């Protein structure tokens, strides 16, 4: 079965772009949470 090249392009984007952006967002959220916890102490 020959998959369309767009599937591979999409998978490449998913493997690359999305995790990187997700990690950036997660780091922002973790930093915010740490700041809030410091304020609450």
N, C-alpha and C positions, 0 to 999 in steps of 0.2 A: 504494500500500500504506500503510495507516494503522497506525503502530506504537503499541502501548499507551503511555499516558502514563508508566507506571512505568519504561519504558526511558529516557525523557527525564529523569525524576527521578533514576534511577540514574546516568545519564551526568553529570548536573549534580553529583551527589555525588562521582563519580569525578574530575571536572574540578577540584573545589573541595577537598573534605575530604581525600581520600587523598593528593594531592601535598603538601598543607600538613603533614599528619602525617608523611609520609615525609621531607620536608625537615627537620622537627624532629628525627626520629630520626637522620638522616644527620649533622646538625650535632652531636648528642650523641656519635655514634660518632667523628667527626673530632676533636672536642675531646678525647675519651678517648685517641685514638691519639696526638695531639700531646702530651698529658700523659705518656704512657708513653714516647714518644721522648725527652722532656726528662729523664725519670728515668734512661733508659738511657745518656744521654750521659756 
